[in-house]
Amino acid sequence: MLPEYPFATPPAAGATCEVAAGVHWLRMPLPFALNHINLWLLEDDHGWTIVDTGFALDTVKDCWQTILARLSETTRGGHISRIIVTHFHPDHLGLAAWLQEMTGAPIHMTLGEYLTAHAVWHEIGGHGNQPMLRQFRAHGLDGDRCAALERRSGGYNRGVPTLPTDYRRLMAGDELVIGEHRWRVRVGFGHSPEHAALYSQDLGVLISGDMLLPKISTNISVFAVTPMADSLADFLQSIDHYRELPAETLVLPSHGLPFHGIENRVNALHAHHEERLLVLEEQCTSPRSAAELLITLFPRDLDTHQTMFAMGEAIAHLNRLEHAGRLQRLEDDDGLIRFVRKHGAAGSRSAPRPRPGG
């Protein structure tokens, strides 16, 4: 069964739409093929809580200025009591420091997301463009596409021009009281280091961030700093925890429309990734690199931005097959990494290892 969408039309940029008691939906533009992000305003005591902040574009700042001015005219007033950031990606963290400076509101994040944002921004500790390029070259990406990626250096900092220098730490299981409702922090892995989603049993609402999207599959990548990571297993294990939530839960994703149907969506994502794993496995009867397999996973033209995510995702799927014993990693004297199917392993399945969820 497909997800059900109780709100068929998103709010216009600079407008809001109430989707549950005290929960308001905002939509902001993005400068990518995925051209929007959903943000959320929660009615709080004598003010508002912001969940995610948008990419640092002048148009997004203008939208926020319009919304904040409108809030100040309401009976609740325009006070912002806190800013919650689900994870470090620029469409979520991008304007957090700017909003904090304007409103004085504290920023709430998990430790993993806060520290990763600083590492990526400063390109330290194995993060940044050069480690990524070394990783992609090792996985077979050609010189022209690597050069195009190198020209994109600094892309994260353009989306996040300033970083918060203090924050309040979110941990799995934390309970936040926001206005009249309680929200529990649910931490997930695979898409980012320590992604925070928010679930209100009072309202039957899950703010899922990027962990659960209604139509597209969340990007699951392996990064240079953790080259052997089993990110896909981490992700699938994380979303399995959402099966515990009631079937009627309203999911508020960062992209797409709010929806009902958690169980079916989790099942569909498992099926999608297993189908991708089988296709890759079948292609590896002889040694193949991640770059050679891009066309198998993504049979369309990819721009430079999409190539970055596609390479990370291809490596994540190949690592999953290696961890499952279905592929073997080969590395030649020049450091080129390829994968080949193990004899008798075709079509076998291996469940992701247990990983604690939020």
C-alpha positions in Angstrom: 0.0 0.0 0.0 1.3 3.4 -0.9 1.7 6.2 1.7 -1.4 8.3 2.3 -1.0 12.1 2.1 -3.4 14.1 4.2 -2.0 17.4 3.0 -1.8 17.5 -0.8 -0.5 21.0 -1.3 2.6 22.4 0.4 2.7 25.9 1.8 4.2 28.6 -0.4 7.6 29.9 0.5 7.1 32.4 3.4 3.8 30.8 4.4 2.9 28.2 7.0 0.3 25.4 7.3 -0.8 23.8 10.6 -0.6 20.0 10.2 -1.3 19.0 13.8 -2.2 20.9 17.0 0.6 23.5 17.4 2.7 22.0 14.6 3.2 24.3 11.6 4.7 23.3 8.2 7.1 25.6 6.3 8.7 24.9 2.9 11.9 26.6 1.7 13.8 26.5 -1.7 17.0 24.6 -2.3 19.5 25.2 -5.2 19.6 21.6 -6.3 17.6 19.1 -8.3 15.9 18.3 -5.0 14.5 21.8 -4.8 12.9 22.1 -1.4 13.1 21.3 2.3 10.3 21.1 4.8 10.9 23.0 8.1 8.7 23.0 11.2 7.5 25.5 13.8 6.2 24.2 17.1 4.1 26.3 19.4 6.0 26.7 22.7 5.3 28.4 26.0 5.1 32.1 25.1 6.7 31.5 21.7 8.0 29.0 19.2 10.5 26.2 18.6 12.1 26.0 15.1 13.0 22.6 13.7 15.7 22.9 11.0 16.6 26.1 9.3 17.2 25.8 5.6 20.1 26.4 3.2 21.9 29.8 3.4 20.3 31.6 0.5 19.0 35.2 0.4 15.6 33.9 -0.6 15.4 31.7 2.4 16.5 34.5 4.7 13.7 36.6 3.2 11.2 33.8 3.9 12.4 33.7 7.5 12.1 37.4 7.9 8.5 37.3 6.6 7.6 34.4 8.9 9.2 35.9 12.0 7.5 39.3 11.3 4.1 37.5 11.0 4.7 35.5 14.2 5.4 38.7 16.1 1.9 39.9 15.2 0.2 36.7 16.6 -1.3 36.5 20.1 1.6 34.1 21.0 4.2 36.6 19.9 7.3 36.1 17.9 9.7 34.9 20.7 11.8 31.9 19.5 12.6 29.7 22.5 14.9 27.2 20.8 16.2 26.0 17.5 16.4 22.2 16.9 18.7 20.9 14.1 18.1 17.3 13.1 21.6 16.9 11.5 24.6 18.8 10.1 23.7 18.9 6.3 23.5 22.4 5.0 19.8 22.4 4.2 19.1 21.7 7.9 21.9 23.6 9.7 22.6 26.3 7.1 20.9 29.3 8.8 21.0 28.1 12.4 23.7 30.5 13.5 22.0 33.3 11.7 18.7 32.6 13.3 20.4 32.2 16.7 22.0 35.6 16.3 18.7 37.2 15.3 16.6 35.6 18.0 18.9 34.7 20.9 17.5 31.2 20.9 19.7 28.3 21.9 20.5 25.6 19.3 19.9 21.9 20.2 21.7 19.2 18.3 23.3 15.8 19.0 27.0 15.7 19.7 27.8 13.7 16.5 26.1 16.3 14.3 27.6 19.3 16.0 31.2 18.1 15.9 30.8 16.7 12.3 29.6 20.1 11.1 32.7 21.7 12.5 35.0 19.1 11.1 33.4 19.3 7.6 33.4 23.2 7.7 37.1 23.3 8.6 38.0 20.3 6.6 39.9 18.6 9.4 40.1 15.1 10.9 39.6 13.2 7.6 36.7 15.4 6.4 36.6 17.7 3.5 37.0 17.7 -0.3 40.6 16.3 -0.6 39.9 13.2 1.5 36.7 12.6 -0.5 38.6 12.9 -3.8 41.2 10.4 -2.7 38.4 8.0 -1.7 36.6 8.4 -5.0 39.8 8.0 -7.0 40.5 4.8 -5.1 37.0 3.6 -6.1 37.7 4.3 -9.8 36.2 7.8 -10.5 37.8 9.3 -13.6 39.9 12.4 -13.7 37.3 14.7 -15.3 34.7 14.0 -12.7 37.1 14.3 -9.9 38.3 17.7 -11.3 34.7 18.9 -11.4 34.2 17.8 -7.8 37.4 19.6 -6.9 36.0 22.8 -8.4 33.1 22.5 -6.0 35.4 22.8 -3.0 33.8 24.9 -0.3 30.2 23.9 -1.2 29.4 23.0 2.4 30.6 26.4 3.7 28.4 28.2 1.1 25.4 26.4 2.5 26.5 26.9 6.1 28.4 30.3 6.1 28.6 30.4 9.9 28.5 27.8 12.5 27.1 27.9 16.1 29.9 27.9 18.7 27.7 26.6 21.5 24.8 24.3 21.7 22.6 22.2 24.0 23.2 18.5 23.5 20.4 16.1 22.4 20.7 12.4 23.3 18.6 9.4 22.3 15.6 9.1 24.6 15.6 12.7 25.8 12.1 14.1 26.3 11.5 17.7 25.4 8.4 19.5 26.6 7.4 22.0 23.9 4.3 23.9 24.7 1.6 21.5 25.7 3.3 18.4 24.2 6.1 16.0 24.9 8.6 15.1 22.2 11.1 12.2 22.5 14.4 12.3 20.6 15.0 9.2 18.4 18.5 8.9 17.1 19.2 7.2 13.7 22.4 6.4 11.8 23.5 5.8 8.2 22.4 9.1 6.6 24.5 11.2 9.0 26.4 10.4 12.2 23.7 10.9 14.9 20.5 12.1 13.2 17.8 13.3 15.6 14.2 12.7 14.9 11.3 13.9 17.2 8.3 11.8 18.1 5.3 13.1 20.1 3.1 10.3 21.4 0.7 13.0 22.6 0.1 14.2 19.0 0.9 11.0 17.1 3.5 12.9 15.0 7.0 11.9 14.0 9.3 14.7 12.6 11.5 12.3 10.7 14.1 14.7 9.2 15.8 12.8 6.4 15.5 9.3 8.0 12.1 8.5 6.5 11.0 10.1 3.3 7.7 9.2 1.5 8.9 8.7 -2.1 12.7 9.2 -2.6 15.3 7.0 -0.9 17.4 8.8 1.7 21.0 9.1 0.6 23.2 6.5 2.4 26.9 7.2 1.8 30.3 6.0 3.1 32.7 8.8 3.8 36.5 8.9 3.5 36.9 9.2 7.3 35.1 5.8 7.8 36.0 3.9 4.6 34.8 0.5 5.8 31.5 1.7 7.4 28.4 -0.4 6.8 26.2 2.7 6.5 23.3 0.9 4.8 23.0 -1.6 7.6 23.1 1.3 10.1 20.3 3.0 8.2 18.0 -0.1 7.8 18.5 -1.0 11.5 17.5 2.6 12.4 14.3 2.8 10.4 13.3 -0.7 11.7 12.7 1.1 15.1 10.0 3.1 13.5 7.9 0.0 13.2 7.2 0.4 16.9 5.2 3.5 16.3 1.4 3.4 15.8 0.2 2.9 12.2 -1.7 6.1 12.3 1.4 8.2 13.1 1.7 11.3 10.9 5.2 11.4 9.5 6.6 14.9 8.8 9.6 14.4 6.4 12.2 16.9 5.3 11.4 16.3 1.7 8.1 15.4 0.1 4.6 15.5 1.7 3.5 14.6 5.2 2.3 11.0 5.2 0.7 8.1 7.0 2.1 4.5 6.5 5.3 4.0 8.4 5.3 0.2 8.3 4.7 0.1 4.5 7.3 2.7 3.9 10.0 0.9 5.9 9.2 -2.3 4.1 9.4 -0.6 0.7 12.9 0.9 1.6 14.1 -2.6 2.7 12.9 -4.0 -0.6 14.4 -1.2 -2.7 17.8 -1.6 -1.1 17.8 -5.4 -1.4 16.9 -5.1 -5.1 19.8 -2.7 -5.6 22.2 -5.1 -3.7 21.1 -8.0 -5.9 21.7 -6.0 -9.1 25.1 -4.9 -7.9 26.0 -8.5 -6.9 25.0 -9.8 -10.3 27.3 -7.2 -12.0 30.3 -8.3 -10.0 30.9 -11.7 -11.6 34.2 -10.0 -12.6 35.9 -7.3 -10.5 34.1 -3.9 -10.7 34.8 -0.6 -9.0 32.1 1.7 -7.5 32.6 4.2 -10.4 32.0 1.5 -13.0 28.8 0.6 -11.2 27.3 4.1 -11.1 25.4 3.5 -14.3 23.9 0.3 -12.8 22.6 2.1 -9.7 21.8 5.4 -11.4 21.0 4.9 -15.2 20.8 8.6 -16.0 23.1 11.6 -16.5 24.4 12.9 -13.1 25.5 16.4 -12.5 28.5 17.0 -10.3 26.5 17.4 -7.1 24.6 14.2 -7.8 27.8 12.3 -8.7 29.2 13.1 -5.2 26.1 11.5 -3.5 26.0 8.6 -6.1 29.6 7.6 -5.4 29.0 7.6 -1.6 25.8 5.5 -2.1 27.5 3.0 -4.5 30.3 2.5 -1.9 27.8 2.0 0.8 26.0 -0.7 -1.1 29.3 -2.5 -2.0 30.4 -2.3 1.6 27.1 -3.8 2.7 27.6 -6.7 0.3 31.2 -7.2 1.6 30.0 -7.2 5.2 27.3 -9.7 4.3 29.9 -12.0 2.7 28.4 -11.6 -0.7 31.3 -9.7 -2.3 35.1 -9.7 -1.8 37.1 -6.5 -1.8 40.2 -6.4 -4.1 42.9 -3.7 -4.0 45.6 -3.6 -6.6 49.1 -2.2 -6.2 47.9 1.3 -7.4 45.3 1.3 -4.6 42.3 0.8 -7.0 39.5 -0.9 -5.1 37.2 -3.4 -6.9 34.6 -5.9 -5.7 33.9 -9.4 -7.0 31.2 -11.9 -6.2 32.2 -14.7 -3.9 31.5 -18.2 -5.3 28.1 -19.5 -4.2 27.2 -16.2 -2.6 24.7 -14.9 -5.3 21.4 -13.9 -3.9 22.2 -14.6 -0.3 21.0 -12.3 2.4 22.5 -11.2 5.6 20.5 -9.2 8.1 22.1 -5.9 9.3 23.9 -6.3 12.6 21.9 -4.9 15.6 22.5 -1.2 16.3 20.8 0.8 19.1 18.2 3.2 17.9 16.5 6.2 19.5 
